[in-house]
C-alpha cells in the first residue's frame, strides 16, 4: 500500500501539470489568459470551459492579419 501511494501521487501530480501546461498553450495561442487552464482541473468545470472556449470569439483571430477571409 505504501509503495502504491509513493508511486501514485507523483504520477498524478506530473499528469496534472502536463494537462494544465497543454491547456495553457492552447489558450495562449487563442488569445485568452493562461490562468483559465487552472480551472480545467475542476471536475465538471473543465467540460463547460471547453464548450465555452470552442464557441467563443478568439481574440487572436481578431488581431491576426494573416488569416484568410473565409475564417472571419
Buried (B, 14 or more C-beta within 10 A) or exposed (E): EEEEEEEEEEEEEEEEEEBBEEBBEEBBEBBBEBEBBEEBEEEEEBEEBEEEBEEEEBEBEEEEEEEEEEEE
